[in-house]
Amino acid sequence: MKKKFEAVSEPETPERGEKLQKVLAQAGFGSRRTMEEWIANGGVSVNGEPATQGMRVVTGDLIRTDRRTIRVGEREHDVRILLYHKQEGEIVSRDDPEKRTTVFDKLPKLRGQKWTAIGRLDFNTSGLLIFTTSGELANRLMHPRFAVEREYAVRVQGKLSEEQMEQMLGVGIELEDGRVSFDKLLDEGGEGFNHWYRVMLKEGRNRIVRRTFEALGLTVSRLIRVRFGLINLPPRLKRGMTAELGTGEVEQVLEWVGLNDTNEPQSDDLAMSEVALNPPVKVAVRPAMVKKAVAHKDLRRAKPSVHKKTKTNTGVKR
């Protein structure tokens, strides 16, 4: 009997290098989609040749854009993440016609990169503000489909009724730009006319916390962001001060949003929804919560803490 011989396919050779738009995004130029538009419009070259869609680059390649030039693999272009304790009376903008104090004046200077703010805080809001040199990281954390949790300490003039609290956690409050409901609402107590609450929601519409309380007839007299995603405001970080995450902590953040995977997701939308619903239990860039700070009306009175893993029998303490 004649033996049947089947054709044996050779294993595919993995493509070398990283996608050009990913490298540009991680260097802080903008989102991957924006980088794809730059490439399509002829605004990017690699080693002196016009870049094309799908092009990959390796260490040592020279990338030029209208803004600046980078060399792939240089250490100075590693992703950096900076925490800043914003004060009231500062704006999150590089240019202000009124010449008010901007948070960018307080940040350390960079060479060949720029700080991108992950979200904003309005003029009268204080607390945690995060900056990064990676445009792709900023885009993932700010995109509505990613549904990153934002947690605030809120001091209001007056007190919510039980019915109002149930409404804010249930059907929500109707605002001029759509309905909003909180994922968490805790009564933190208070003295006299002022009352403190801790709220958490997964969107960042302009002045959304203030407008929600105002829709119920309560004026917000103080608003402090104490957490954004998996990063909390460190109690030791005083107002107007910055603190940069270490290499290991940056890697945890990148892993949490799916930016350091060896296999790049086929769909950005799918990747974002999966991470948002099922964050890895390895995430540990979470100092102790600042509940005591709210009770004492001043974040600076909270006890210091460090970035450590806090595990329970079900995983990382959330």
C-alpha positions in Angstrom: 0.0 0.0 0.0 1.3 3.4 -0.9 1.9 5.8 1.9 0.1 9.1 1.9 2.3 12.0 2.3 0.8 15.2 3.7 2.4 18.6 3.0 3.9 20.0 6.2 3.5 23.7 6.5 6.5 25.6 7.9 5.9 27.5 11.1 5.2 31.2 10.5 8.0 33.5 11.3 6.9 36.2 13.8 7.0 39.7 12.5 9.9 41.7 13.7 9.5 44.9 15.7 6.5 47.0 16.9 3.8 48.6 14.9 4.8 52.2 14.0 1.5 53.7 15.4 2.0 51.9 18.7 5.5 53.3 19.1 4.4 56.8 18.3 1.5 56.6 20.7 3.6 55.3 23.6 6.1 58.1 22.9 3.3 60.6 23.7 2.3 61.8 20.2 -1.3 60.8 20.5 -3.7 57.9 20.2 -3.0 55.0 17.7 -5.9 56.1 15.6 -4.5 59.6 15.4 -1.1 58.2 14.5 -2.7 56.1 11.7 -4.1 59.4 10.3 -0.7 61.0 10.4 0.8 58.1 8.5 -1.9 58.1 5.9 -1.4 61.9 5.4 2.3 61.5 4.8 3.3 63.2 8.1 5.6 60.4 9.3 8.9 59.0 7.9 11.1 56.1 9.0 14.8 56.2 8.3 14.2 58.9 5.7 11.4 57.1 3.8 7.7 57.9 3.9 5.9 55.6 6.4 3.1 53.3 5.3 0.2 51.7 7.2 1.1 48.5 9.0 4.8 49.3 9.0 6.9 47.9 11.9 9.9 49.5 13.4 12.8 48.0 15.4 15.4 49.4 17.9 17.5 52.0 16.2 15.0 53.1 13.6 14.7 56.9 13.2 11.1 58.2 13.2 10.4 61.8 12.1 7.2 63.7 12.4 6.3 67.4 12.1 6.6 67.7 15.8 9.9 66.0 16.7 12.2 63.0 16.0 12.6 59.9 18.1 15.0 56.9 17.9 13.2 53.6 18.6 14.4 52.0 21.8 16.0 55.0 23.5 15.5 54.9 27.3 14.3 58.5 27.5 11.2 57.4 25.7 10.1 54.8 28.3 6.5 55.4 29.6 6.4 57.6 32.7 3.5 58.2 35.0 3.4 61.2 37.3 0.9 61.8 40.2 0.1 65.4 41.1 -2.0 66.7 44.0 -3.9 69.5 42.4 -4.9 72.5 44.4 -8.0 74.7 44.0 -7.4 77.7 41.7 -5.3 75.9 39.1 -6.4 75.0 35.5 -5.5 71.9 33.6 -4.4 73.6 30.4 -1.1 74.7 28.8 -2.6 78.0 27.6 -5.0 80.3 29.4 -6.1 83.7 28.1 -6.7 84.8 31.7 -3.1 83.9 32.6 -4.2 81.8 35.6 -1.9 79.3 37.3 -1.7 76.1 35.3 -0.8 72.6 36.6 1.8 72.2 33.9 3.9 74.9 35.5 4.4 72.6 38.5 5.6 69.5 36.6 9.2 68.4 36.1 10.6 69.3 32.7 11.0 66.6 30.0 13.5 66.2 27.1 12.0 65.0 23.9 8.6 64.2 25.5 5.7 65.9 27.0 3.3 65.3 29.9 -0.3 64.5 28.9 -3.0 64.9 31.5 -5.2 61.8 32.0 -8.6 63.5 32.4 -9.2 67.0 33.9 -10.2 68.6 37.1 -12.1 71.9 37.0 -10.7 75.2 38.5 -12.3 74.7 42.0 -11.6 70.9 42.3 -8.6 69.5 44.0 -7.1 66.0 44.4 -5.5 63.3 42.2 -4.4 64.3 38.7 -2.3 61.8 36.6 0.1 62.7 33.8 1.9 60.3 31.4 4.3 60.5 28.5 2.3 57.9 26.7 -0.5 59.2 24.5 -1.9 55.6 24.0 -2.1 55.1 27.8 -3.8 58.4 28.3 -6.3 57.6 25.5 -7.2 54.2 27.0 -7.8 55.6 30.5 -9.9 58.5 29.3 -12.0 56.8 26.6 -15.6 56.4 27.7 -15.7 52.8 26.6 -13.0 51.9 29.0 -15.2 52.9 31.9 -12.5 53.8 34.4 -13.7 54.4 38.0 -13.3 57.9 39.4 -13.8 58.3 43.2 -14.4 61.6 44.9 -14.8 63.0 48.4 -17.6 65.6 48.3 -18.6 68.2 50.9 -22.0 69.7 50.3 -24.1 72.4 52.0 -27.0 70.3 53.3 -27.7 66.6 53.3 -29.2 64.1 50.9 -32.4 62.4 51.8 -32.6 58.6 51.7 -34.8 58.9 48.6 -32.3 61.1 46.8 -29.5 58.7 47.6 -31.5 55.8 46.3 -32.2 57.8 43.1 -28.6 58.6 42.6 -27.6 54.9 42.9 -30.6 53.6 40.9 -32.4 55.3 38.1 -30.0 58.3 38.2 -30.4 62.0 37.9 -31.3 63.7 34.6 -28.9 66.4 33.5 -29.0 68.6 30.4 -26.4 66.3 28.7 -28.0 63.0 29.8 -28.7 60.8 32.8 -26.1 60.0 35.4 -26.0 57.5 38.2 -23.3 56.7 40.8 -21.8 53.3 41.3 -21.1 54.0 44.9 -22.4 56.6 47.3 -21.4 56.6 51.0 -22.5 59.0 53.7 -19.3 60.1 55.5 -21.0 62.4 58.1 -20.3 66.0 58.9 -20.8 68.8 61.3 -23.2 71.7 61.1 -24.4 72.7 57.7 -21.7 70.8 55.8 -21.9 67.1 55.0 -19.4 64.8 53.4 -20.0 62.0 50.9 -17.8 59.6 49.0 -19.0 58.9 45.4 -17.8 56.7 42.6 -18.7 56.8 38.9 -17.3 55.6 35.6 -17.4 58.7 33.4 -15.8 62.1 33.3 -18.3 64.5 31.8 -17.5 68.2 32.6 -18.4 69.1 36.3 -20.6 66.0 36.5 -20.4 65.5 40.3 -21.1 69.2 41.0 -24.0 69.3 38.5 -25.5 66.1 39.9 -25.7 67.5 43.5 -26.8 70.9 42.2 -29.7 69.2 40.3 -30.9 68.0 43.8 -30.6 71.5 45.3 -27.3 70.9 47.1 -24.2 73.1 46.5 -20.8 71.4 46.5 -18.5 73.5 48.7 -15.5 71.2 48.2 -14.6 68.4 45.8 -11.5 66.2 46.0 -10.7 63.3 43.6 -9.1 60.6 45.7 -8.9 57.8 43.1 -8.6 57.3 39.3 -8.8 53.7 38.2 -6.3 51.6 40.2 -4.4 54.6 41.5 -5.3 56.4 44.7 -4.1 59.7 45.9 -1.2 59.0 48.3 -1.9 60.6 51.7 1.7 61.7 51.9 1.4 63.7 48.7 0.7 67.3 49.8 -1.1 69.8 47.7 1.0 71.2 44.8 3.5 68.3 45.0 4.3 65.5 42.5 5.4 61.9 42.8 6.4 59.6 39.9 5.6 55.9 39.8 8.4 53.5 39.8 9.2 51.1 36.9 7.3 48.2 38.5 4.3 50.3 39.2 4.2 51.6 35.6 4.4 48.1 34.3 1.3 47.2 36.4 -0.6 50.1 35.0 0.3 49.1 31.5 -0.7 45.5 32.1 -4.0 46.6 33.6 -4.9 48.5 30.4 -3.5 45.8 28.1 -0.6 47.8 26.7 2.3 45.5 27.5 0.8 42.3 26.0 3.0 40.5 23.6 0.0 39.8 21.4 -1.6 43.0 20.3 -5.4 42.9 20.5 -7.2 42.7 17.2 -9.8 45.3 18.3 -9.2 48.2 20.6 -12.9 48.2 21.6 -12.7 44.5 22.6 -9.5 45.0 24.6 -10.9 48.0 26.5 -14.2 46.3 27.4 -12.4 43.1 28.6 -10.1 45.0 30.8 -12.8 47.2 32.2 -15.0 44.2 33.2 -12.3 41.9 34.3 -9.2 43.7 35.7 -6.3 41.4 36.5 -6.0 40.5 40.2 -2.3 41.4 40.0 -3.0 45.1 40.1 -1.5 46.6 43.2 -0.7 50.2 42.7 -3.2 51.2 45.4 -2.2 53.0 48.6 -4.6 53.0 51.5 -7.8 54.8 51.0 -8.2 58.3 52.4 -11.3 57.8 54.5 -9.7 59.3 57.5 -8.8 62.4 55.5 -12.4 63.0 54.7 -13.4 62.6 58.3 -10.8 65.2 59.3 -11.7 67.5 56.4 -8.1 67.6 55.2 -6.2 65.2 53.0 -2.9 66.3 54.6 -3.9 64.8 57.9 -4.2 61.3 56.6 -1.6 58.7 57.6 1.0 57.9 55.0 0.9 54.6 53.1 2.9 52.9 50.4 2.2 51.1 47.2 1.8 47.5 48.4 -0.3 44.5 47.5 -3.2 44.0 49.9 -4.7 40.5 49.3 -7.9 38.9 50.6 -9.1 35.4 50.1 -10.7 36.5 46.9 -7.7 38.4 45.4 -6.6 41.9 45.7 -8.5 44.1 48.1 -10.6 46.4 46.1 
